[in-house]
Structures are given as C-alpha cells and as structure tokens.
Amino acid sequence: MKIELNSLTLTTHSFLNFFDMQTNKSLQLCIVLLLIFSCKNETQTKVDSEIKVVKEIKPQYTLTKDQTHNKFSSTIEPILRVKSGAIVEAFTEDAFDEQFDINSTVEDLKNFNLDLVHPLTGPVYVEDAKPGDVLKITLHEIEVGDWGWNAIVPGFSFVADSIEGSYLRTYKLGKDVTHVNFKDNIRLELNPFPGVMGVAPATPELLSTIPPRANGGNMDDPNLTKGTTVYFPVFVEGGLFSIGDGHALQGHGEVCGTAIEVPLRVIYEIELVKNKTIKEPQYETDDYYATTGFGTTIDEAAKKATLYMIDYLMTEYKLTQLEAYALCSLSGDLKIAETVDVPHMLVTMHISKNLFEDDKKE
C-alpha cells in the first residue's frame, strides 16, 4: 500500500498512528524530526517571501546646483536629455540663490534681490514625451544641505496685513540631522522635500516661479517627500522637468512665507506615461492617492482638487459620478498646501488606498 504524507497538514500524532506499536522507535523519532524540520523550513520560506527587497538606487546622471534657471517657459533649453526610466541625481540651491548664509541677520532682508528667487535645477527633456502625456517622478532620496534659514519678509505672508515686522533665523543642518530646536522646549522633526517641481508650460513667456500652476511649480506641499510619486501633465515636447526650492521642514500652508529653506540633494526617477491624461499634478504614496488644484482663492482650488478626485475615482475604480462624489465627502481629505504664493493657492485632496479591498480596481 502506498501512503502519501503532507507535512503541512498531518500532525505528528496522526502520522504515528500509521505505524503499529512494533515499529522501531528510532524510526518514529527520525520521522518526527523530519516533519518538524520541514515545517520550520516552510515557515522560514514564507517569512522570507514577505520581506521586501530593497532596490539600490544608483543615479545615471548628476546635475549640479549651477545648472539652473528661475523661470518657467517652453523656450528654456534642456540641460539633459534622457530616456524614460532614467535616474537623476540633482543638487539644488536654496530658494534665494545663496543670498544668505549661516551668519546672516535680519538686516540682510533689506538687501535681497527678488529676481533671483527659485533657482531650479533643469530642465530635463524626456525622449518621446508629447503634450497630453504624463511624466511620473518618483522621489527616491532627499538630503538636506549643511544649513538653512527661515524668514518673515515684510509684505509677503498669509497674514501680512495683520502682523508686521521682519524675522530671520538660521539653522545648522547636514544630511544626518533629523531634528532642530526651535526653542529650548520646542523640538521639530525634519521632513525634507522640494518646494518646486514642475514641467514647462506651453508658452514662450518667461513666467515667474512663485505661484503654482497647472504645470506644478511652487506647490510647497510637505507631502511631496521621499517615497512619493508625483504625476505631471506634459504641455510641451520632452516635458522639460525642473526641481528646486528645497525645504527641510514646512507646515501645510507655509503661512509666514518661508519654510526652513535649504539646498538639497535629490535622487529621482523620471518615467514617461502614455495613455494617461491629467489637467494638474497628482501624487501618491503606498497609503493614499492625492489630487491637486490651484486657484486664486482657497474655494476655487478646493473645488478643482475635488473634481479631479471624482474623475480619478470614476476612471480607476469604475464608480459613477455620484458615487465618487459621495465617497469624496465620506473619506476624502482636503488639505491646504499653499496660501502665500500669490496670486495662486494650492489645495489637495487625499483618499486612503485602504478603502479599496486588496487595492484591486474592477
């Protein structure tokens, strides 16, 4: 008689019942040990399979802090041409292009040149990117520079009509620094991210980098940090992606007008997405998906972010328009990203991926 044994389902006791009492005790012991060893290996294999493999990210290209521009325009020539999937290491300058240093004082706010604001590293041209496509930017690594500053510039803040005065504070930082002391009893955890990321708009005009627009730009969203994937609509051939305006730490809204402004080292992956069209940037993490909307008022920006999320849910999860609208009301989170970059403000809507069973689209 042939007996087939399954070590995953057969208990030691039931296995031993296959043998009569005259079976050699040593043989029984060996079989029991083999069963235990088999189960142990099965468990270890399962554990090993659940461990995520961390892929080492090696840059294929490096852009220096001197390879910059500070306007958005279709006429700005690319400094690099890449294929989809390229990994780029970009060094960026602080928002004011080194007009301050670690020893600067509030008196230096009287002398800065606003025309130098937002030196952006780029643009990067992606082969075969056409208007109507999407550029997918994955932020793999973000490191802060050696120092940073935070300022209140007269006339430039969310409540400038209610609070007067100038303020400048510098901070000693570095790539291994994780916290700063705002005061002796106030410790702030760093969350570095690029305040400006964007593609070229479809205009030869040299546009200011200060307000966010449909091309992205000065979004100043603290959620756009390491591990986030950001999607940008393509308006011109090649996309022409640029990055800069490093922030070591910023709250939603950036209400005083600045974050802890820093130079950054960023490693990002740039991919071309065909057959996908969006009107303004969107982004996602492992936990949620987000839409963005800019406008001259919070109301306008919030409405656009909501409508974009409804479109996303209808497209990706096959909801009706009314179902998507209701879900946004029940589980969508509107967040103010930016309030000070006149004439535009930026609002986002987040929705948790946990809402969708097994994250499967129908």
C-alpha positions in Angstrom: 0.0 0.0 0.0 1.3 3.5 -0.9 0.9 6.2 1.7 1.3 9.9 0.6 2.1 12.3 3.5 1.5 16.1 3.6 3.8 17.6 6.2 1.8 20.8 6.2 -1.5 19.2 7.3 -0.6 15.9 9.0 0.0 16.2 12.8 2.7 14.2 14.5 0.1 12.2 16.4 -1.9 11.2 13.3 1.3 10.3 11.5 2.4 8.0 14.2 -1.0 6.2 14.0 0.1 4.9 10.7 2.6 2.7 12.5 1.8 -0.1 14.9 3.4 -0.4 18.3 6.1 -2.8 16.9 7.5 -0.1 14.6 11.1 0.8 15.5 11.1 3.7 18.0 14.2 5.2 16.4 12.5 5.3 13.0 9.5 7.1 14.6 11.8 9.7 16.1 13.6 10.3 12.8 10.3 10.8 11.0 9.0 13.2 13.7 12.2 15.3 13.4 11.9 15.4 9.6 8.4 16.7 10.0 9.4 19.4 12.4 12.3 20.5 10.2 10.1 20.5 7.1 7.5 22.8 8.9 10.3 25.1 10.1 11.6 25.5 6.6 8.1 26.1 5.3 7.6 28.9 7.8 11.0 30.4 7.1 10.3 30.4 3.4 7.0 32.2 4.0 8.7 34.8 6.1 11.5 35.3 3.6 8.9 35.8 0.8 7.2 38.6 2.8 10.4 40.6 3.3 10.5 43.4 0.7 13.6 43.5 -1.4 15.2 47.0 -1.1 16.4 48.0 -4.5 19.6 50.1 -4.5 19.1 53.3 -6.4 22.1 54.3 -8.4 22.0 57.6 -10.3 22.7 57.5 -14.0 23.1 61.3 -14.3 24.2 64.1 -12.0 23.1 67.7 -12.2 24.9 70.4 -10.3 23.5 73.4 -8.4 24.9 75.6 -11.1 22.8 74.1 -13.9 19.7 76.2 -13.1 17.1 78.6 -14.3 14.4 80.6 -12.4 11.5 80.9 -14.9 9.0 78.5 -16.4 8.9 78.7 -20.2 8.8 76.4 -23.3 11.8 78.3 -24.6 14.3 77.3 -21.9 16.7 74.8 -23.4 17.1 71.4 -21.6 20.4 70.7 -19.9 19.9 66.9 -20.1 18.1 64.5 -22.4 17.1 61.1 -21.1 15.0 58.1 -21.9 12.0 57.1 -19.8 13.2 55.4 -16.6 16.3 57.5 -16.1 17.5 58.0 -12.5 18.8 61.5 -11.9 20.8 63.0 -9.0 20.1 66.7 -8.7 21.7 69.2 -6.4 19.6 72.3 -5.8 20.2 75.7 -4.3 18.2 77.4 -1.6 15.2 79.5 -2.7 17.1 82.8 -2.6 20.1 81.5 -4.5 22.7 81.9 -1.7 21.9 85.5 -0.9 22.0 84.5 2.8 24.4 82.3 4.7 24.6 80.8 8.2 25.8 84.1 9.7 23.1 86.3 8.1 21.0 88.5 10.3 17.6 90.2 9.9 19.3 93.2 8.4 20.1 91.2 5.3 16.4 91.0 4.5 16.7 94.7 3.4 19.1 93.9 0.6 18.0 90.7 -1.1 17.1 90.6 -4.8 13.7 89.0 -5.5 14.6 88.5 -9.2 17.0 85.7 -8.1 14.3 83.6 -6.3 13.9 79.9 -7.1 17.0 78.7 -9.0 15.7 75.4 -10.4 17.9 72.5 -11.5 17.0 71.5 -15.0 15.2 71.3 -17.3 15.3 67.6 -18.2 14.0 66.5 -21.6 12.4 63.1 -21.7 12.5 61.4 -25.1 9.1 60.8 -26.8 7.2 62.9 -24.3 4.4 64.7 -26.1 1.7 67.1 -25.0 -1.1 65.1 -23.4 1.3 62.5 -21.9 2.2 62.4 -18.2 5.7 62.5 -16.5 6.0 60.3 -13.4 8.5 61.4 -10.9 9.5 59.1 -8.0 11.4 60.7 -5.2 13.9 58.1 -4.0 16.3 60.1 -1.8 16.2 63.6 -0.3 19.1 65.0 1.7 19.4 68.5 3.2 22.5 70.7 2.9 24.7 72.0 5.7 22.4 74.8 6.7 19.1 76.5 6.3 17.1 79.7 7.0 13.5 80.7 7.9 12.3 84.3 7.4 9.4 86.6 7.6 9.7 89.2 4.8 7.5 92.4 5.3 4.5 92.3 3.0 4.9 88.6 2.0 3.0 86.2 4.2 -0.6 84.9 4.7 -1.5 87.5 7.3 0.9 90.3 6.3 -2.0 92.8 6.7 -2.3 91.8 10.4 1.3 91.1 11.6 4.2 93.5 10.9 7.9 93.0 11.3 10.9 91.2 9.9 12.4 87.9 11.1 15.4 85.7 10.1 16.6 82.6 11.8 19.4 80.3 10.5 19.9 76.6 11.4 22.9 74.4 11.2 21.9 71.2 9.4 23.5 68.3 7.5 22.5 65.1 5.8 22.4 63.2 9.1 20.5 65.8 11.1 16.9 64.8 11.8 15.7 67.5 14.2 16.2 71.2 15.0 15.4 73.1 18.2 13.1 76.0 17.5 13.3 76.9 21.2 14.7 75.1 24.2 11.4 73.3 24.7 10.3 73.1 21.1 11.9 70.3 19.0 11.0 70.0 15.3 11.4 66.9 13.2 12.7 67.5 9.7 10.7 66.4 6.7 12.7 67.5 3.6 11.1 68.0 0.2 11.5 70.1 -2.9 9.1 73.1 -2.8 9.2 73.4 -6.6 8.8 70.7 -9.1 7.3 71.2 -12.5 7.3 70.9 -16.2 7.4 73.7 -18.8 4.1 75.4 -19.7 3.0 75.8 -23.3 4.1 79.4 -23.6 7.3 81.2 -24.7 6.7 83.8 -22.0 9.1 83.7 -19.1 6.7 83.0 -16.1 7.6 83.7 -12.5 8.2 80.5 -10.5 6.5 82.0 -7.4 2.8 80.8 -8.0 1.8 77.2 -8.5 0.1 76.5 -11.8 -1.2 73.5 -13.9 2.4 72.6 -14.7 3.2 72.2 -11.0 5.8 74.7 -10.0 5.9 76.2 -6.5 3.5 73.7 -4.9 5.2 73.8 -1.5 3.4 70.7 -0.4 5.1 68.9 2.5 3.7 65.6 1.4 6.0 65.6 -1.6 8.8 63.9 0.3 10.9 60.8 0.0 8.9 57.8 -1.4 6.2 59.9 -3.0 5.4 59.5 -6.7 4.3 62.7 -8.5 2.5 62.9 -11.9 2.8 66.0 -14.1 0.8 66.7 -17.3 3.1 67.3 -20.3 2.5 70.5 -22.2 5.5 70.7 -24.5 7.7 68.2 -26.3 10.1 66.5 -23.8 8.2 67.7 -20.8 11.2 69.8 -19.5 11.1 68.9 -15.8 12.9 71.0 -13.2 13.3 70.8 -9.4 14.4 73.1 -6.6 13.4 75.3 -3.6 14.4 72.8 -1.0 12.6 72.8 2.3 13.9 71.0 5.4 10.6 71.5 7.2 7.3 73.2 6.5 3.7 73.1 7.7 0.7 73.0 5.4 0.1 76.5 4.1 3.7 77.9 4.7 1.8 80.8 6.3 4.7 83.1 7.2 6.0 82.9 3.6 9.0 80.6 4.0 9.9 77.1 5.3 13.4 76.2 6.6 14.9 76.9 3.2 17.8 74.7 2.3 19.9 73.3 -0.6 19.1 69.7 -1.4 20.5 66.6 -2.9 17.6 64.7 -4.6 17.6 61.4 -6.4 14.6 61.0 -8.6 13.4 58.6 -11.3 11.7 60.1 -14.3 9.3 58.0 -16.4 7.0 58.7 -19.3 3.4 57.5 -19.0 1.4 57.2 -22.2 -2.4 56.8 -22.4 -3.0 58.9 -19.3 -4.0 62.5 -19.2 -4.4 64.8 -16.2 -5.0 68.5 -16.0 -2.9 69.3 -13.0 -0.4 67.4 -10.9 -1.4 64.4 -8.8 0.6 62.2 -6.5 0.5 59.0 -4.4 2.2 57.0 -1.7 1.7 53.5 -0.5 -1.1 54.8 1.7 -3.1 57.3 -0.3 -3.7 58.9 -3.7 -3.9 62.7 -4.0 -5.1 65.3 -6.5 -4.1 69.0 -6.5 -5.9 72.2 -7.6 -4.6 75.7 -7.8 -6.7 78.9 -7.8 -6.8 82.5 -6.8 -8.9 81.5 -3.7 -9.0 78.5 -1.4 -12.6 77.8 -2.6 -11.6 77.7 -6.2 -8.5 75.5 -5.5 -10.5 73.1 -3.3 -13.3 72.7 -5.9 -10.8 71.8 -8.6 -9.0 69.3 -6.3 -12.4 67.7 -5.5 -13.4 67.4 -9.1 -10.1 65.9 -10.1 -10.5 63.3 -7.4 -14.0 62.5 -8.6 -12.6 61.9 -12.1 -9.9 59.7 -10.7 -12.3 57.5 -8.8 -14.6 57.2 -11.8 -11.7 56.2 -14.1 -9.7 54.0 -11.8 -12.4 52.3 -9.7 -15.4 52.5 -12.1 -17.6 54.5 -9.7 -20.4 56.6 -11.1 -20.0 60.3 -10.8 -22.5 60.5 -7.8 -20.8 57.5 -6.1 -17.4 59.2 -6.4 -18.7 62.5 -5.2 -20.3 60.8 -2.1 -17.1 58.9 -1.4 -15.1 62.1 -1.5 -17.5 63.5 1.1 -17.2 60.5 3.3 -13.5 59.7 3.0 -11.7 62.4 1.0 -9.4 64.8 3.0 -9.0 68.3 1.7 -5.6 69.9 2.7 -4.3 73.4 2.2 -0.8 73.0 0.8 0.0 76.6 0.0 -1.5 80.0 0.8 1.2 82.6 0.2 2.4 82.3 -3.4 0.3 85.0 -4.9 -1.8 85.1 -7.0 -2.4 81.4 -6.6 -3.1 79.0 -3.7 -2.9 75.2 -3.7 -5.3 72.7 -2.2 -5.1 68.9 -2.3 -7.5 66.0 -1.7 -6.2 62.7 -0.3 -8.0 59.4 -0.3 -6.8 56.3 1.5 -6.0 53.2 -0.5 -7.2 51.1 2.3 -10.8 51.9 1.2 -10.3 49.6 -1.8 -10.2 45.9 -0.9 -6.9 44.4 -1.9 -6.3 47.7 -3.8 -7.9 46.0 -6.8 -9.6 48.0 -9.5 -12.7 46.5 -11.0 
